[in-house]
Amino acid sequence: MIGHLGAGQRPAPQLALCRCGTSAIKPLCDGNCAATGFTGAKDPNRVTDRRDTYAGQQLTILDNRGICQHSGLCTDRLATVFHTDADPFVTPSGGRMDEIIRAVRDCPSGALSYAIDGAEPRDQVDWGNTRPPAIEISKDGPYRITGGIPLLGADGAPEPRAAGSSLEHYALCRCGHSLNKPFCSGMHWYAGFADPVPAPGSEPTLFEWAGGVPALTRMSRLLYEKHVPADPLLAPVFAGMPAGQPQRLASWLAGALGGPAASGRDGDLRSAVGFPSGELGEQQRTRWAALAVAAADESGLPTDPGFHAAFSSCIDWLSRTALARAQSGPSGPPGPAPRWDWGPGGAPAAQAAPAADDNASPQEPLPGPDQPVGFAAHIKPLFRQRDRQSMSFAFDLWSYDDVRGRAADILTRLQEGSMPCDGAWAAEQVEVFQRWTDTGTQP
């Protein structure tokens, strides 16, 4: 089992993980699902299970929106190919073939795949089925399963899968609000699901602020898979780079920035950078350091001055020391590397909490028993910004036409207590909505 920072722990031979999102000991289950009436049923209004095909010049991208967890990994990293608010969703000729394949393989839900000359290399998409079994507890999000862990239903039979989905990697809901249980449908974002926050006054390490091993690995892969091969000065130097170089650099950086210390070969400075013995100079070192910082910015590592200064200092020290060892060729293992911290200025201030009125009960007074009920005056104020956001994938709760057209379904959900997603309305609020529907849904 792996936390969102990449630190692993060996779980017990058998354990129960929370699916309803309300456990007090997340990610473990504390039985609160029984008290809340949690159900694992799929929502009939979920996104249709359908595999779409997008043909390009070099390859064809296959996508099933029905199992997408909406992590944004593809749209954030390759916006010229995967589009958030555009149609078509995918334009396969908008990026380099290697970048597209990387994005497809990194899709945590298994919704994406690709085909070349009409053939889908499923084994390649699934990392050759070489990854060890792992359960990643993503921050404020789903369980990300890798390594081909079997998924069985309550009856012990394999859980039915969507068209084209991967058996090697998939994402499971842990907020309790997915429309496609047991798989994640991205509703954790709309529902405002969040893990417990650190204790007040605790200062994050640079490793934690960066996003842990996954973020550092993403940066290292961009460096060695994109920037270094395209650089005329460094490409010949790294032509014999062994497999796993990005992971070695990420592991070393994790330890240097305050995370778990690298061990074995990953702790060696020269192995971390990949500088070979021989004719290396200051020009190559400087270029490598500059590209490493550029890859950090491109990968989405924090850009605040405190982190940027510490990270750049770490990269500079690593490159200088690795170059010196490559030129001198020491026979023994290197001494321990320093560990970087925030320095005298300390960590940046924590992000402000959401506005108080985002979760507050409606402030507008409810209409009296004999008072006519209108949408603008009485119904719209009942829906908070969070409620509107949680349903934005389907309709707008602040739109008179949208709510009027779905009034019967909304009323049923309000009466059942399944809407809003974070707790049922008070009986008097449900009664006002019912009066509005019974009296002609006035504007």
C-alpha positions in Angstrom: 0.0 0.0 0.0 1.4 3.4 -1.0 0.6 6.8 0.3 0.2 9.8 -2.1 3.8 10.8 -1.4 5.1 7.4 -2.6 6.1 6.0 0.8 5.1 2.3 0.9 4.1 0.2 3.8 3.4 -3.6 3.9 -0.3 -4.0 4.8 -1.7 -6.8 6.9 -2.6 -10.1 5.1 -6.2 -9.0 5.2 -7.7 -5.5 5.8 -10.8 -3.5 5.0 -10.5 -0.2 3.2 -13.1 2.6 3.4 -15.4 3.0 0.4 -18.0 5.4 1.8 -15.6 8.2 2.5 -16.8 8.8 6.1 -14.5 6.6 8.1 -12.6 8.3 10.9 -9.5 6.1 10.3 -9.2 6.5 6.5 -8.0 4.7 4.5 -9.2 1.9 6.8 -12.9 1.1 7.3 -14.4 1.8 10.8 -17.8 0.4 10.0 -19.5 3.8 9.6 -20.8 2.8 6.2 -23.4 0.7 8.0 -24.7 3.8 9.9 -24.8 6.0 6.8 -26.7 3.6 4.6 -23.9 3.4 2.0 -24.7 1.5 -1.1 -22.4 0.3 -3.8 -25.0 0.5 -6.6 -24.2 2.2 -9.8 -26.1 5.4 -10.7 -28.3 5.1 -13.8 -27.2 8.6 -14.9 -23.5 7.7 -15.0 -21.5 8.3 -18.2 -22.2 5.7 -20.8 -19.9 2.7 -21.1 -18.6 3.4 -24.7 -15.2 3.2 -26.2 -14.4 6.0 -28.6 -11.7 5.9 -31.4 -9.6 8.9 -32.4 -7.4 8.2 -35.4 -4.3 10.3 -36.0 -1.3 10.3 -38.3 1.0 8.1 -36.3 -1.4 6.3 -33.9 -5.0 5.9 -32.8 -6.1 6.8 -29.3 -8.8 4.7 -27.7 -10.8 6.2 -24.8 -13.7 5.2 -22.6 -15.2 8.2 -20.8 -17.3 5.8 -18.7 -14.4 4.8 -16.5 -12.4 8.0 -16.5 -11.6 9.2 -13.0 -10.9 12.8 -14.2 -7.5 13.1 -12.6 -6.5 15.5 -15.3 -3.1 13.8 -15.8 -3.5 13.7 -19.6 -5.1 17.1 -20.1 -2.6 18.8 -17.7 0.5 17.3 -19.2 -0.5 17.2 -22.9 -3.1 19.8 -23.5 -2.5 19.9 -27.2 -3.8 16.3 -27.5 -6.3 15.9 -24.6 -8.8 18.8 -24.2 -10.7 19.7 -21.1 -13.6 21.7 -22.7 -13.4 21.0 -26.4 -14.8 18.6 -28.9 -13.3 16.3 -29.9 -11.7 15.3 -26.6 -8.7 13.9 -28.3 -6.7 15.2 -31.3 -4.0 12.5 -31.7 -1.9 14.5 -34.1 -1.4 17.3 -31.6 1.7 15.9 -30.0 4.7 13.7 -30.3 4.1 10.0 -30.5 6.3 9.2 -27.4 4.6 11.9 -25.3 1.1 10.5 -26.2 2.1 7.0 -25.4 3.6 8.2 -22.1 0.3 9.9 -21.2 -1.8 6.9 -22.2 0.3 4.5 -20.1 0.1 6.9 -17.1 -3.7 7.0 -17.2 -4.6 5.7 -13.7 -8.1 4.6 -14.5 -7.2 2.5 -17.6 -9.6 4.5 -19.7 -7.0 5.2 -22.3 -5.2 3.0 -24.8 -3.7 3.3 -28.2 -3.4 1.4 -31.5 -0.7 1.4 -34.2 -1.6 0.2 -37.7 -4.9 -1.0 -36.3 -3.4 -3.2 -33.6 -3.7 -2.4 -29.9 -0.6 -3.3 -28.0 -2.4 -4.0 -24.7 0.7 -5.5 -23.1 2.7 -2.3 -23.8 -0.1 -0.1 -22.5 -0.1 -2.2 -19.3 3.7 -1.8 -18.7 4.4 -5.4 -19.9 2.6 -6.5 -16.7 5.9 -6.1 -14.9 4.8 -3.7 -12.1 4.5 -5.2 -8.7 1.0 -5.2 -7.1 0.3 -1.9 -5.3 -2.6 0.2 -3.9 -1.9 3.9 -4.0 -4.0 6.1 -1.8 -4.1 9.3 -3.8 -4.5 12.6 -2.0 -8.1 13.5 -1.7 -8.9 11.0 -4.4 -9.4 7.4 -5.3 -7.4 4.2 -4.7 -5.1 3.7 -7.7 -4.5 0.0 -8.3 -1.5 -1.2 -10.3 0.1 -4.6 -10.9 -2.9 -6.5 -12.0 -4.5 -7.1 -8.6 -7.8 -9.1 -9.2 -11.0 -7.3 -8.4 -13.9 -9.5 -7.2 -17.5 -8.6 -6.4 -19.4 -9.5 -3.3 -20.3 -12.9 -4.8 -16.6 -13.7 -5.4 -16.9 -13.4 -9.1 -14.7 -11.0 -11.2 -16.2 -7.5 -11.2 -17.6 -6.7 -14.6 -15.3 -4.3 -16.5 -16.1 -1.5 -19.0 -15.2 -1.9 -22.7 -11.5 -1.8 -23.3 -10.6 -1.2 -19.7 -7.2 -2.4 -18.3 -7.0 -5.3 -15.9 -3.5 -4.1 -14.8 -4.4 -0.7 -13.6 -7.7 0.9 -12.5 -9.1 3.4 -10.0 -11.6 2.6 -7.2 -13.9 5.1 -5.4 -13.1 6.0 -1.8 -15.3 9.1 -1.4 -18.6 7.2 -1.6 -20.1 9.4 -4.3 -19.0 7.7 -7.5 -21.7 7.2 -10.2 -19.9 4.1 -11.3 -19.0 2.2 -8.1 -16.8 0.5 -7.3 -14.8 2.5 -9.9 -14.0 6.2 -9.5 -16.0 8.6 -11.7 -14.3 11.8 -10.5 -17.1 12.7 -8.0 -14.6 13.2 -5.2 -13.7 16.6 -6.7 -17.3 17.7 -7.0 -18.1 16.4 -3.5 -15.2 18.2 -1.9 -13.8 14.9 -0.5 -10.6 15.5 1.5 -8.2 13.5 3.7 -7.5 14.7 7.2 -5.3 17.8 7.2 -1.9 17.9 9.1 -1.9 19.2 12.7 -1.8 23.0 12.9 1.8 24.4 13.1 3.4 21.4 11.5 5.8 22.4 8.7 5.9 20.2 5.6 9.3 19.0 4.3 10.4 20.0 0.8 9.7 16.4 -0.2 6.1 16.7 1.0 5.7 20.1 -0.6 6.9 18.8 -3.9 4.3 16.0 -4.0 6.5 13.1 -3.0 8.0 10.4 -5.2 5.3 10.5 -7.9 5.9 14.2 -8.6 9.7 13.8 -8.5 9.5 10.8 -10.8 7.4 12.8 -13.3 10.0 15.5 -13.3 12.8 13.0 -13.8 11.1 11.2 -16.6 10.6 14.5 -18.5 14.3 15.3 -18.0 15.6 11.9 -19.3 12.9 11.0 -21.7 12.3 14.4 -23.4 14.9 17.1 -22.6 18.2 15.2 -22.5 17.6 13.1 -25.7 16.7 16.3 -27.6 19.8 18.3 -26.4 22.8 18.1 -28.8 25.2 18.6 -26.0 23.9 16.0 -23.6 22.4 13.4 -26.0 25.8 11.8 -26.8 26.8 11.8 -23.1 23.7 9.9 -22.1 23.5 7.6 -25.1 24.3 4.6 -23.0 22.0 5.5 -20.1 20.7 2.4 -18.4 17.0 1.6 -17.8 15.5 3.1 -14.7 17.5 6.3 -14.7 14.5 8.6 -13.9 13.6 6.4 -10.9 17.1 6.6 -9.6 17.2 10.4 -9.7 13.7 10.6 -8.2 14.8 8.3 -5.4 17.9 10.3 -4.6 16.0 13.6 -4.7 13.3 12.2 -2.3 16.0 11.6 0.3 17.8 14.9 -0.2 14.5 16.9 0.2 13.5 15.3 3.4 11.8 12.1 2.3 12.8 8.4 2.7 16.6 8.1 2.1 17.7 6.2 -1.1 19.6 3.0 -0.6 22.0 0.9 -2.6 22.7 2.1 -6.1 20.0 4.7 -5.8 22.0 6.5 -3.1 25.1 6.8 -5.3 25.5 10.3 -6.7 26.8 9.3 -10.1 24.1 6.8 -10.5 21.5 9.4 -9.5 22.6 11.8 -12.3 23.8 9.2 -14.8 27.1 11.0 -15.6 29.5 8.4 -17.1 33.2 8.3 -16.5 35.3 10.1 -19.1 35.3 13.4 -20.9 32.7 15.5 -19.0 33.0 19.2 -18.4 31.4 22.2 -16.8 29.4 22.9 -19.9 27.6 19.5 -19.8 27.0 19.9 -16.1 25.5 23.3 -16.4 23.2 22.2 -19.2 22.0 19.2 -17.2 21.2 21.4 -14.2 19.3 23.9 -16.3 17.3 21.2 -18.0 16.5 19.6 -14.6 15.1 22.8 -13.3 13.1 23.3 -16.6 11.7 19.8 -16.2 10.7 20.6 -12.7 8.7 23.7 -13.9 7.2 21.8 -16.8 6.1 18.8 -14.6 4.2 21.0 -12.2 6.5 21.0 -9.2 5.9 24.0 -6.9 7.1 27.4 -8.2 7.0 29.4 -5.1 10.4 31.2 -4.4 11.3 29.2 -1.3 10.9 25.8 -2.9 12.4 26.9 -6.2 15.5 28.2 -4.5 16.0 25.1 -2.4 15.4 22.7 -5.3 17.7 24.6 -7.6 20.4 24.6 -4.9 20.0 20.8 -4.5 20.3 20.2 -8.3 23.3 22.4 -8.5 25.1 20.6 -5.6 24.2 17.2 -7.0 25.5 18.0 -10.5 28.8 19.5 -9.3 29.5 16.6 -6.9 28.5 14.0 -9.4 30.7 15.6 -12.1 33.7 15.6 -9.7 33.2 12.0 -8.9 32.8 11.1 -12.6 36.1 12.9 -13.4 38.0 11.4 -10.4 36.4 8.0 -10.5 36.4 7.1 -6.8 36.6 3.5 -6.0 34.6 3.6 -2.7 31.0 4.6 -2.1 30.3 8.3 -1.7 29.7 9.9 1.7 26.3 10.9 2.8 24.6 13.8 0.9 23.2 16.8 2.8 19.5 17.2 3.3 17.9 20.4 2.2 15.2 22.3 4.2 13.4 25.6 3.9 16.1 27.6 5.6 15.5 30.6 7.8 12.4 31.8 6.0 10.5 28.6 6.7 7.7 27.0 4.6 5.2 29.1 2.7 1.9 29.7 4.5 -0.7 27.1 4.1 -3.5 27.6 1.6 -6.5 29.4 2.9 -9.5 27.2 3.8 -12.6 27.4 1.5 -14.9 30.2 2.1 -17.2 29.6 5.1 -20.4 30.1 3.1 -19.4 27.4 0.6 -20.7 24.8 3.0 -23.1 26.8 5.1 -26.8 26.4 5.2 -28.9 28.8 3.2 -29.3 32.2 4.8 -32.5 33.3 3.0 -35.6 32.7 5.1 -37.9 30.0 4.0 -41.3 31.1 2.7 -44.3 30.8 5.0 -47.0 28.2 4.5 -49.3 30.6 2.6 -46.5 32.4 0.7 -46.0 31.6 -3.1 -42.7 29.8 -3.8 -40.5 31.0 -6.6 -37.2 29.7 -8.0 -35.2 32.9 -7.8 -36.4 33.9 -4.3 -36.6 30.6 -2.6 -35.3 27.6 -4.5 -32.0 28.8 -6.0 -30.8 30.0 -2.5 -31.3 26.5 -1.2 -28.4 25.2 -3.4 -24.9 26.1 -2.3 -22.0 26.6 -4.6 -20.7 23.1 -3.6 -24.1 21.6 -4.7 -23.9 23.4 -8.0 -20.4 22.2 -8.6 -21.1 18.6 -7.7 -23.9 18.5 -10.4 -22.2 20.6 -13.0 -21.4 17.5 -15.1 -25.1 17.0 -15.7 -26.9 20.4 -15.3 -26.8 23.8 -13.5 -28.6 23.9 -10.2 -28.7 27.7 -10.4 -30.5 27.6 -13.8 -34.3 27.9 -13.7 -34.8 26.0 -16.9 -32.4 23.1 -15.8 -34.0 22.7 -12.4 -37.5 23.0 -13.7 -36.9 20.3 -16.3 -35.5 17.9 -13.7 -37.7 18.9 -10.8 -39.3 15.5 -10.3 -36.0 13.6 -10.2 -34.4 16.3 -7.9 -37.3 16.0 -5.5 -37.0 12.2 -5.4 -33.3 12.5 -4.5 -33.9 15.1 -1.9 -36.6 13.0 -0.3 -34.2 9.9 -0.3 -31.4 11.9 1.2 -29.0 11.1 -1.7 -28.8 14.8 -2.7 -26.8 16.8 -1.7 -23.8 14.5 -1.7 -22.6 15.5 1.8 -25.8 15.3 3.8 -29.6 15.4 3.5 -31.7 18.6 3.6 -33.8 19.4 6.6 -37.5 18.3 6.2 -38.7 21.9 6.0 -36.4 22.6 3.0 -37.6 19.5 1.2 -41.1 20.6 1.8 -40.4 24.0 0.2 -39.0 22.3 -2.9 -42.1 20.0 -3.1 -44.4 23.0 -2.8 -42.6 24.7 -5.6 -43.1 21.6 -7.9 -46.7 21.2 -6.8 -47.6 24.8 -7.5 -46.2 25.0 -11.1 -42.5 25.6 -10.6 -42.8 29.4 -10.7 -39.7 31.4 -11.8 
